[in-house]
Amino acid sequence: MLNSRLLTDLGVIALAGLTCGVLDITCTLTLSKLNGIAPMRLLQAVASGLLGPKSFTGGANTAALGLGFHFLIAFTVAGAYFAASRKLSVLNEHAVLCGLLYGIAVHLFMSFVVLPLSALKRPFSIKAFATQLVVHMFFVGLPISLVVRHFA
């Protein structure tokens, strides 16, 4: 049986992951729509990291898979921040600054480690890189750090 502290910790991670996941995907879907990219296409692009180009012919199934991957990543980065915050008190003491920096770190890891290892190679775009850097700072790192600090 799980103890109550573990359940509480998992709840904080889930809330932080859900918060950043919803904020990030909402912002990214909005920006994509403004650039003429349909929501299904964006979500299929996420799934293409595993499936490659065939994800774009999978319809709603691969879009749902992409959404699932998105939230898996959100919960994973929230869990990593939560775990680090238990060892490094500065993450809670300076949650705003650390959250913004964490958003940068997550974006750099996604851009230079995860995407190059994915099944679909994308050309580098400085505009997309800079846009997603800001998105990750304010809609990934910051909400995670603030949720974790709130429940510290």
Backbone torsions as a table, in degrees:
resi	resn	phi	psi	omega
1	MET	NA	139.3	-179.9
2	LEU	-77.4	140.9	177.3
3	ASN	-80.0	163.5	-174.5
4	SER	-66.0	-30.9	179.3
5	ARG	-65.9	-41.8	177.9
6	LEU	-63.5	-42.5	177.8
7	LEU	-63.1	-39.4	177.4
8	THR	-64.4	-45.5	179.1
9	ASP	-60.9	-44.8	178.1
10	LEU	-64.0	-34.3	176.9
11	GLY	-65.3	-41.6	177.9
12	VAL	-64.2	-44.9	178.5
13	ILE	-61.5	-43.5	-180.0
14	ALA	-63.2	-43.8	179.5
15	LEU	-65.4	-42.6	178.4
16	ALA	-64.7	-43.2	179.4
17	GLY	-65.8	-43.3	179.0
18	LEU	-64.9	-42.4	179.6
19	THR	-61.6	-51.8	-178.5
20	CYS	-68.5	-37.0	179.7
21	GLY	-61.5	-45.0	179.6
22	VAL	-67.4	-45.6	-179.6
23	LEU	-63.1	-45.3	-178.2
24	ASP	-63.9	-48.6	-176.4
25	ILE	-69.3	-34.7	177.8
26	THR	-64.4	-46.0	179.0
27	CYS	-64.0	-46.8	-177.2
28	THR	-66.8	-40.3	176.3
29	LEU	-63.3	-39.4	178.7
30	THR	-64.5	-47.9	178.9
31	LEU	-62.6	-40.3	178.5
32	SER	-63.9	-43.5	178.8
33	LYS	-60.1	-41.0	177.9
34	LEU	-63.6	-25.0	177.8
35	ASN	-96.0	10.2	176.1
36	GLY	81.0	16.8	179.7
37	ILE	-100.7	124.2	-178.7
38	ALA	-68.9	147.6	178.7
39	PRO	-54.3	-42.2	-179.4
40	MET	-61.4	-41.0	-179.3
41	ARG	-63.6	-41.2	178.9
42	LEU	-63.1	-46.1	-179.5
43	LEU	-66.6	-35.9	175.0
44	GLN	-64.9	-34.0	177.8
45	ALA	-63.4	-36.0	176.0
46	VAL	-64.3	-45.7	179.3
47	ALA	-64.9	-25.3	-178.5
48	SER	-65.4	-17.3	175.1
49	GLY	-59.5	-31.8	177.7
50	LEU	-99.9	-41.4	-171.4
51	LEU	-92.1	-16.3	-175.9
52	GLY	75.0	-159.8	-175.0
53	PRO	-59.1	-25.5	-178.4
54	LYS	-66.2	-14.3	177.6
55	SER	-63.6	-25.9	-177.8
56	PHE	-77.5	-6.5	176.6
57	THR	-109.3	6.9	-175.7
58	GLY	-92.6	0.9	177.2
59	GLY	61.2	-143.7	-176.4
60	ALA	-65.0	-28.1	-179.4
61	ASN	-63.2	-45.5	-179.3
62	THR	-76.4	-27.9	173.7
63	ALA	-64.3	-42.7	177.7
64	ALA	-64.1	-39.3	176.8
65	LEU	-61.7	-42.6	177.5
66	GLY	-61.2	-41.0	177.4
67	LEU	-64.8	-40.3	176.4
68	GLY	-62.1	-43.8	177.0
69	PHE	-60.6	-42.2	-179.6
70	HIS	-56.5	-48.5	-178.2
71	PHE	-72.8	-30.7	174.2
72	LEU	-60.3	-44.1	178.0
73	ILE	-64.8	-43.0	-179.8
74	ALA	-60.1	-45.3	179.2
75	PHE	-66.9	-34.7	179.8
76	THR	-67.3	-46.0	-179.4
77	VAL	-70.2	-31.7	175.0
78	ALA	-66.1	-42.6	178.1
79	GLY	-62.6	-39.7	179.3
80	ALA	-64.7	-43.5	179.6
81	TYR	-65.5	-43.7	179.3
82	PHE	-57.8	-48.5	-179.5
83	ALA	-60.9	-43.7	179.5
84	ALA	-64.5	-36.4	-178.0
85	SER	-67.1	-20.6	178.4
86	ARG	-78.9	-19.0	179.6
87	LYS	-103.9	-29.6	-175.5
88	LEU	-118.4	98.8	-175.9
89	SER	-62.9	-22.7	179.3
90	VAL	-59.6	-28.2	-179.3
91	LEU	-65.2	-31.2	175.7
92	ASN	-91.1	-33.1	-179.8
93	GLU	-67.7	-33.0	-179.8
94	HIS	-127.1	57.0	-171.3
95	ALA	-61.6	-37.4	-178.0
96	VAL	-66.0	-54.2	-179.8
97	LEU	-61.3	-46.3	-178.6
98	CYS	-65.4	-36.1	177.4
99	GLY	-65.3	-43.0	177.8
100	LEU	-63.2	-42.6	177.9
101	LEU	-66.1	-37.0	178.2
102	TYR	-65.4	-39.1	176.1
103	GLY	-58.9	-40.8	176.4
104	ILE	-62.9	-46.1	-179.0
105	ALA	-61.9	-42.4	178.8
106	VAL	-62.5	-44.4	-179.6
107	HIS	-63.1	-43.9	179.1
108	LEU	-62.8	-41.5	178.2
109	PHE	-63.5	-44.8	179.1
110	MET	-63.6	-42.7	-175.3
111	SER	-72.3	-38.3	-170.9
112	PHE	-110.8	-4.9	175.9
113	VAL	-121.4	-58.6	-174.3
114	VAL	-67.5	-53.3	-177.3
115	LEU	-61.2	-42.2	177.1
116	PRO	-63.2	-26.1	178.8
117	LEU	-87.2	-6.8	-176.1
118	SER	-74.7	167.0	-176.0
119	ALA	-76.7	-16.2	-179.4
120	LEU	-117.4	120.6	179.8
121	LYS	-86.8	130.8	-179.5
122	ARG	-117.5	143.7	176.0
123	PRO	-70.4	147.0	179.3
124	PHE	-74.5	134.8	176.0
125	SER	-127.8	119.8	-179.7
126	ILE	-64.2	-35.4	179.1
127	LYS	-64.8	-47.1	178.8
128	ALA	-64.9	-40.3	179.4
129	PHE	-60.7	-48.9	-178.3
130	ALA	-65.5	-40.9	179.2
131	THR	-62.3	-48.4	-179.0
132	GLN	-69.7	-24.9	174.4
133	LEU	-62.2	-47.2	179.1
134	VAL	-65.9	-42.5	178.1
135	VAL	-58.5	-46.1	-178.5
136	HIS	-67.3	-33.3	177.8
137	MET	-64.5	-51.2	-171.0
138	PHE	-92.0	-22.5	-175.6
139	PHE	-116.2	-2.1	175.4
140	VAL	-121.7	-68.9	-174.9
141	GLY	-62.9	-47.9	-176.6
142	LEU	-64.6	-48.6	179.0
143	PRO	-63.4	-36.1	177.5
144	ILE	-61.9	-48.8	-176.6
145	SER	-64.5	-36.9	-178.6
146	LEU	-72.8	-38.5	176.3
147	VAL	-65.4	-45.3	-179.6
148	VAL	-62.6	-43.3	179.5
149	ARG	-63.6	-41.0	-178.5
150	HIS	-57.2	-37.1	-176.8
151	PHE	-101.8	9.8	-177.8
152	ALA	-66.3	NA	NA
